[in-house]
Amino acid sequence: MNAQFSDGALKSLSVLKNPQTSPPRSKRIFILLGILIGLLAISTAVLAVILAMKSKTTEKTVDNELCTSPYCVKAGKFLEKKSALLLALCIIANYLIESMDETVEPCEDFYHFVCGTWIKNSRIPDDTDAISTFNLLRTQLDYNVVDLLTPPLRNDSNEPKAVTNARILYHSCIDEQNIEDDGVYLILSLVNKEFGGWPILQGSSWDNSTFNLLNLLLKLRQYNNDIIFGIGTSIDEKNSKEYDIGIGQSDLGLGQRQYYSNESKITIAYRQFIYNLAAALTSDASMIEQDVNDIFAFEKEIAKHYWTPEERRGRPNTTIRTTVGNLTHLLNTTFDFTNYVRSAYLWAGITLVDNDIVAVSEREYLYNVSSIIDRTSSRTLQNYVLWRFLMHRVDNMPKQFRSIKENFQHILRGTTAEQSRKIICGNFVNGNMGFAVSKLYIKKYFDDNARNQSYEMIGNIQKAFIDMLEQTIWMDVTSKNKAIEKAQAIDEKIGYPDYLASDNVTQLETEYAEVSHVSIIKNSYY
């Protein structure tokens, strides 16, 4: 029997595009998007100059008025004799000008003065929940990535193996017929043989005798999953030339803590999503409804201790720097975080030593969730962890299962259409082999002159700032020298790491050395 997690009204829910129900985003900030955002920032500066010029020409002749109007930016052929980059920026600036609504009094409604025409002329696409300048940049990036990965595969000995594998992975992902032919046998085989099974599919026959949460989480990390707790390597906040290990909270199935506070059509749809996916994978539905309720209850308890982005920003000094050797003392919990961190890196071929730096974030979350785990049954823990794994993998399953997720997305995000398969696959490859994709992107889309100009601009700003410090009279000598020392220590990093633009591909190949079976079904990311 198909359970309904409501009074039967789930199917009749109206779909609204709600800006407060946006899905969780990937934590990674792609290098490629940063390049596009930088272009927008520069164009905004050009817009400011154009507006300033316009404000000074109100008493000029008609000819001068024409040359300073927004349309002059489009028509100014003299710019073609200048820099092609400048012309492109002015076109973008014109786009920004045309987004304004100059019929609105800026002192009364500045927002609509600046954005009014853009709002009137912009339509939210059916496959997304919002539209903004950054969404448009992201869409442009998505299509650029697809264009880079789409060309047919060829035997090119000059192309880095990592780049070739990225192309192969993309073509495997868009091959929907192959995905349909493979069905769910491979994914269920992985779940049963590697992860100990998904109890919700096995009813009362699931065997918990070998259950070990720490080992299960470590195995899933090999498949690019951070569930319940997150581990990663990042730039050391105290020394940007060094790296440290980070440990803290992972994400939630619904993304935002607020969704778990009260029952709503979103929580109803979320439980229905779990139920429908499980029911489609098994003929034994005897315990599905109870297991779904237990999964959600466990995640709801976790969510009570989840730090929102606002709370992280409001508590900037809560990250604790410690060492691997001291981690047991800092996190004295039943869950063995020290073993978890050491083992995670050991499985990647890295042996940590006691004095390696660890940055512990959301310490209260780690404590409280460890306590919740202590009082939760092994069946519920196994069910929850495997649910989160399969939730991440639905996009790579046959259409029957993707439709289940799509129905949930209609309620969560207010979308009325599934995202293009090409875009889904481009994002998948970019998320898992981002540096390989970046190498292609830099070669085709990035102007190295713009990067050099950025370095020059930073150098000029640095010099001007130091000159200002040297002329300051209110600072004592010690403070002034320290400030100058810090200014001189700036390490410029523009756009992308240098090795991505280099002909030497050793570092890139090392990055993806373990990626071999690049099939959407069979590769190591699945």
C-alpha positions in Angstrom: 0.0 0.0 0.0 1.3 3.4 -0.9 1.6 5.5 2.3 0.6 9.1 2.2 2.2 11.4 4.8 -0.7 13.8 5.0 -4.4 13.9 5.1 -4.4 12.8 1.4 -3.9 16.3 0.1 -0.3 15.8 -1.1 -1.3 15.3 -4.7 -3.4 18.5 -4.8 -0.7 20.8 -3.4 -0.3 24.0 -5.5 3.2 24.7 -6.7 4.5 28.2 -6.0 7.9 29.6 -6.7 8.9 30.5 -3.2 12.2 32.4 -2.7 12.5 30.9 0.8 12.5 27.3 -0.4 15.7 27.2 -2.4 17.6 23.9 -2.2 21.0 23.5 -0.6 23.9 24.5 -2.7 27.2 22.8 -3.1 29.8 24.2 -0.7 32.4 24.4 -3.3 32.8 27.8 -5.0 33.9 27.1 -8.5 36.9 28.9 -10.0 34.9 29.3 -13.1 32.1 31.2 -11.5 34.6 33.5 -9.8 36.0 34.5 -13.2 32.5 35.5 -14.4 31.7 37.4 -11.1 35.0 39.3 -11.5 33.9 40.4 -14.9 30.6 41.7 -13.5 32.4 43.6 -10.8 34.6 45.4 -13.4 31.6 46.1 -15.6 29.9 47.7 -12.6 32.8 50.1 -12.2 32.5 51.0 -15.9 28.8 51.7 -15.4 29.6 54.0 -12.5 31.9 56.0 -14.8 29.3 56.2 -17.5 26.6 57.4 -15.1 29.0 60.0 -13.8 29.7 61.2 -17.3 26.0 61.4 -18.0 25.3 63.5 -14.9 27.9 66.1 -16.0 26.5 66.6 -19.5 22.9 67.7 -18.8 23.6 71.2 -20.1 25.6 70.1 -23.2 24.4 70.3 -26.7 22.1 67.8 -28.3 25.0 66.0 -30.0 26.8 65.7 -26.6 23.5 64.4 -25.1 23.4 61.7 -27.7 27.0 60.6 -27.0 26.3 60.2 -23.3 23.0 58.4 -23.5 22.8 54.7 -22.7 22.4 53.9 -26.4 25.7 55.7 -27.1 27.4 52.8 -25.3 26.0 50.4 -27.9 26.8 52.6 -30.9 30.2 53.9 -29.9 32.3 52.6 -32.8 35.3 54.6 -31.6 35.6 52.0 -28.8 36.5 49.4 -31.4 39.8 51.2 -31.8 40.4 50.8 -28.1 40.5 47.6 -26.2 38.2 44.7 -27.2 37.8 44.1 -23.5 36.7 47.7 -22.9 34.1 47.3 -25.6 32.8 44.1 -24.0 32.6 45.8 -20.6 30.7 48.8 -22.1 28.2 46.4 -23.6 27.7 44.9 -20.2 27.4 48.3 -18.7 24.7 49.2 -21.2 22.9 46.1 -20.2 23.0 47.3 -16.6 21.8 50.8 -17.6 18.8 49.2 -19.5 17.9 47.3 -16.4 17.1 50.6 -14.7 13.7 52.2 -14.5 14.4 56.0 -14.7 10.7 56.8 -14.3 11.1 55.9 -10.6 12.3 58.6 -8.2 15.5 57.1 -6.7 15.1 58.9 -3.4 11.7 57.2 -2.9 12.4 53.7 -4.3 16.1 53.2 -5.1 15.7 49.5 -5.6 13.2 49.8 -8.4 15.1 52.7 -9.8 18.1 50.5 -10.3 16.4 47.2 -11.1 12.8 48.0 -12.2 13.1 47.3 -15.9 15.1 44.2 -15.3 12.4 42.8 -12.9 9.6 43.6 -15.4 11.4 41.9 -18.3 12.8 38.8 -16.5 10.9 35.5 -16.3 11.8 32.8 -13.9 12.7 29.6 -15.9 10.5 26.5 -15.3 13.5 24.5 -14.1 14.7 26.9 -11.4 13.2 28.7 -8.4 14.7 32.2 -8.8 16.4 34.5 -11.3 19.1 37.0 -10.6 22.3 38.4 -12.1 24.3 35.7 -10.4 21.8 33.0 -11.6 22.3 34.3 -15.1 26.1 34.1 -14.7 25.8 30.6 -13.3 23.6 29.6 -16.3 26.2 31.0 -18.7 28.9 29.0 -16.9 26.8 25.9 -17.0 26.3 26.1 -20.8 30.0 27.0 -21.3 31.0 23.8 -19.4 28.6 21.7 -21.5 30.0 23.2 -24.7 33.5 22.2 -23.5 32.6 18.6 -22.7 30.2 17.9 -25.6 32.7 17.4 -28.6 32.9 13.8 -29.6 35.7 11.8 -27.9 38.9 11.4 -29.9 42.3 9.8 -29.4 44.3 12.9 -28.7 47.7 12.1 -27.1 48.3 15.8 -26.4 45.2 16.1 -24.2 45.8 15.4 -20.5 44.3 12.1 -19.3 42.3 13.9 -16.6 40.6 16.1 -19.2 39.9 13.1 -21.4 38.4 11.3 -18.4 36.2 14.3 -17.7 34.8 14.1 -21.2 34.2 10.4 -20.9 32.4 10.9 -17.6 30.2 13.5 -19.2 29.3 11.4 -22.2 28.5 8.5 -19.9 26.2 10.7 -17.9 24.2 12.0 -20.8 23.8 8.4 -22.2 20.3 7.9 -20.8 19.7 4.8 -22.8 22.7 3.1 -21.1 21.4 4.2 -17.7 18.0 2.7 -18.5 19.6 -0.5 -19.7 21.8 -0.8 -16.5 18.8 -0.2 -14.3 19.4 -0.3 -10.6 21.3 -3.6 -10.3 24.7 -2.0 -10.0 23.7 0.6 -7.4 21.8 -2.0 -5.3 24.8 -4.4 -5.6 27.0 -1.6 -4.2 24.6 -0.9 -1.4 24.3 -4.5 -0.4 27.9 -5.7 -0.8 29.9 -2.6 0.2 27.6 -0.8 2.7 25.7 -3.6 4.4 22.3 -3.0 2.7 19.5 -0.5 3.1 17.3 -2.0 5.9 14.1 -0.2 4.6 14.3 -2.5 1.6 14.9 -5.7 3.5 12.2 -5.5 6.2 12.8 -7.5 9.3 15.5 -9.6 7.5 18.2 -6.9 7.8 21.2 -8.2 9.9 22.7 -5.5 12.2 25.4 -7.8 13.6 28.2 -6.1 11.5 26.9 -2.6 11.7 29.6 0.0 12.4 28.7 3.7 11.8 32.3 4.9 11.6 33.3 2.3 9.0 30.1 3.0 7.0 30.8 6.8 6.9 34.4 6.1 5.9 33.3 3.8 3.0 30.9 6.4 1.8 33.6 9.1 1.8 35.3 7.0 -0.9 32.3 7.7 -3.1 32.4 11.5 -2.5 29.9 11.6 0.4 30.2 13.5 3.6 27.2 12.4 5.7 26.4 13.6 9.3 30.0 14.9 9.8 32.1 16.7 7.3 35.9 16.4 6.8 38.0 18.4 4.3 41.3 20.0 3.6 41.4 23.8 3.2 43.8 26.8 3.3 45.0 27.5 6.8 43.4 30.8 8.0 46.6 31.7 9.8 48.9 31.0 7.0 47.6 31.0 3.4 50.6 29.0 2.2 49.7 26.1 4.4 46.8 23.7 4.6 44.9 22.4 7.5 42.3 19.7 8.2 38.7 20.8 8.8 36.0 18.9 10.7 32.5 20.0 11.4 28.9 19.5 10.4 27.8 18.2 7.1 24.5 19.2 5.3 20.9 18.3 5.9 18.6 16.5 3.4 16.3 19.6 3.3 19.2 22.0 3.4 17.9 24.5 5.9 17.2 24.0 9.6 13.9 26.0 9.5 12.1 23.3 7.5 12.3 20.8 10.4 10.7 23.1 13.0 7.1 22.5 11.9 5.1 20.1 9.8 4.6 21.6 6.3 4.0 20.5 2.7 7.8 20.4 2.3 8.3 17.9 5.2 5.4 15.9 3.9 6.8 15.8 0.4 10.3 14.9 1.8 9.0 11.8 3.6 6.9 10.9 0.6 10.1 11.1 -1.5 11.9 8.6 0.8 8.8 6.3 0.8 8.3 6.4 -2.9 12.0 5.7 -3.7 12.1 2.8 -1.3 8.9 1.4 -2.5 10.2 1.5 -6.1 13.2 -0.5 -5.1 11.6 -3.4 -3.2 8.6 -5.6 -3.1 8.7 -5.8 0.7 6.9 -2.7 1.9 6.1 -4.1 5.4 8.4 -1.7 7.3 8.8 1.2 4.9 6.4 3.7 6.6 7.8 3.2 10.1 11.4 3.4 8.8 10.6 6.6 6.9 9.2 8.2 10.1 12.3 7.1 12.1 14.7 8.5 9.4 12.9 11.8 9.5 12.8 11.9 13.3 16.5 11.3 13.5 17.3 14.0 11.0 15.0 16.4 12.8 16.9 15.9 16.0 20.2 16.6 14.1 18.7 19.7 12.6 18.1 21.2 16.1 21.9 21.6 16.5 22.7 22.5 12.9 24.4 25.9 12.5 22.8 28.2 9.9 25.0 30.4 7.7 23.8 33.4 9.7 25.0 31.8 12.9 28.3 31.0 11.4 28.8 34.6 10.3 27.6 35.8 13.7 30.1 33.6 15.6 33.4 34.2 13.6 35.7 33.1 16.4 34.2 29.8 17.2 36.5 27.6 15.1 39.0 25.9 17.4 42.5 25.2 16.1 44.0 22.0 17.6 46.1 19.1 16.5 45.4 15.5 15.5 47.0 14.4 18.7 44.8 16.6 20.8 41.6 15.9 19.0 40.5 13.1 21.5 40.9 15.6 24.4 38.9 18.3 22.6 36.1 16.0 21.4 35.7 13.5 24.2 32.7 11.7 22.7 31.6 8.2 22.1 32.0 8.7 18.4 35.8 8.4 17.8 36.5 11.6 15.8 40.3 11.0 16.0 40.0 7.6 14.4 37.6 9.0 11.8 39.9 11.7 10.7 43.0 9.5 10.7 41.3 6.8 8.8 39.7 9.1 6.2 43.1 10.4 5.2 44.8 7.0 5.5 42.3 5.6 2.9 43.5 8.4 0.6 47.1 7.3 1.2 48.0 10.0 3.7 49.3 9.3 7.2 48.6 12.1 9.6 51.0 12.9 12.4 50.0 14.2 15.9 51.1 17.8 15.2 49.0 18.2 12.0 46.6 21.1 12.5 42.9 20.5 12.7 40.3 23.3 12.6 37.2 22.2 14.5 34.0 24.0 13.5 30.5 23.7 15.1 31.9 22.0 18.1 28.5 21.9 19.8 27.0 20.2 16.8 29.7 17.5 17.0 29.0 16.9 20.7 25.3 16.9 20.5 25.0 14.8 17.4 27.4 12.2 18.9 25.0 12.0 21.8 22.0 11.6 19.5 23.8 8.7 17.7 24.4 7.0 21.1 20.7 6.7 21.7 19.6 5.9 18.1 19.1 2.3 16.9 21.6 0.8 14.4 18.7 0.2 12.0 17.7 3.9 11.9 21.4 5.0 11.5 21.9 2.6 8.7 18.6 3.7 7.1 19.4 7.4 7.4 23.0 7.2 6.0 22.0 5.0 3.0 19.0 7.3 2.3 21.3 10.3 2.1 23.7 8.3 -0.2 20.8 7.3 -2.6 19.3 10.8 -2.4 22.5 12.1 -3.9 22.5 9.4 -6.6 18.9 9.6 -7.9 20.1 11.8 -10.8 22.2 8.9 -12.1 19.3 6.4 -11.9 16.7 5.5 -14.6 13.9 8.0 -15.4 11.4 6.2 -13.1 13.4 7.2 -10.1 14.4 10.6 -11.3 10.7 11.4 -11.7 10.2 10.7 -8.0 12.8 13.3 -7.1 11.3 15.7 -9.6 8.0 15.5 -7.9 9.7 16.4 -4.6 11.5 19.3 -6.3 8.2 20.7 -7.5 7.2 21.2 -3.8 10.6 22.2 -2.4 11.6 24.7 -5.1 8.4 25.5 -7.0 9.9 24.3 -10.3 7.7 22.9 -13.0 10.3 21.2 -15.2 13.3 19.0 -14.8 16.7 20.6 -15.4 18.3 19.8 -18.7 20.2 16.5 -18.6 23.2 18.2 -20.2 23.3 20.8 -17.4 22.9 18.1 -14.7 25.8 16.1 -16.2 28.0 19.2 -16.7 27.5 20.1 -13.1 28.2 16.6 -12.0 31.5 16.5 -13.9 32.5 20.0 -12.8 31.7 19.1 -9.2 33.8 16.0 -9.2 36.6 16.9 -11.7 36.6 20.7 -11.4 40.2 21.3 -12.1 40.2 19.2 -15.3 37.2 21.2 -16.5 38.9 24.4 -15.4 41.9 23.7 -17.6 39.6 23.5 -20.7 37.7 26.6 -19.6 40.8 28.7 -19.1 42.1 27.8 -22.5 38.9 28.8 -24.3 37.3 31.5 -22.3 39.8 33.3 -20.1 41.8 36.2 -21.4 45.3 36.0 -19.9 45.7 39.8 -20.4 42.8 40.4 -18.1 44.6 38.3 -15.4 47.8 40.3 -15.9 45.9 43.6 -15.7 44.4 42.3 -12.4 47.8 41.6 -11.0 48.9 45.1 -12.1 45.8 46.7 -10.5 46.5 44.9 -7.2 50.1 46.0 -7.3 49.0 49.6 -7.8 46.5 49.3 -4.9 49.1 47.8 -2.7 51.6 50.6 -3.5 49.0 53.3 -2.9 48.0 51.8 0.4 51.6 51.6 1.6 52.2 55.2 0.5 49.1 56.3 2.5 50.4 54.4 5.5 53.8 56.1 5.3 52.2 59.5 5.2 49.9 58.8 8.1 50.6 61.0 11.2 48.1 59.4 13.7 49.9 56.0 13.9 52.9 55.4 16.0 56.0 54.0 14.3 55.6 50.5 15.5 52.0 50.2 14.3 52.8 51.8 11.0 55.7 49.4 10.3 53.6 46.5 11.3 50.8 47.6 8.9 53.3 48.1 6.1 54.7 44.7 6.7 51.3 43.1 6.4 50.5 45.1 3.2 53.8 43.9 1.7 52.9 40.3 2.6 49.9 40.2 0.3 50.0 37.1 -1.8 48.0 37.6 -5.0 45.9 34.7 -6.3 43.9 35.7 -9.4 41.4 33.5 -11.2 43.1 30.1 -11.0 46.3 28.2 -9.9 49.1 28.8 -12.3 49.6 25.1 -13.1 46.2 24.9 -14.8 47.4 27.2 -17.6 50.8 25.5 -17.8 51.8 22.9 -20.4 53.1 20.8 -17.4 50.2 18.6 -16.5 51.9 16.6 -13.8 50.0 18.2 -10.9 46.6 17.9 -12.7 47.2 14.2 -13.6 48.2 13.5 -10.0 45.0 15.2 -8.8 42.9 12.6 -10.7 45.3 9.7 -10.8 42.8 7.3 -9.2 40.0 8.1 -11.6 40.0 5.3 -14.1 36.6 3.7 -14.7 34.9 6.9 -15.7 31.3 5.7 -16.2 28.4 7.4 -14.5 27.4 4.0 -13.2 30.8 2.3 -12.6 33.2 5.1 -11.8 34.6 5.7 -8.3 32.3 8.7 -7.7 29.2 6.6 -7.9 
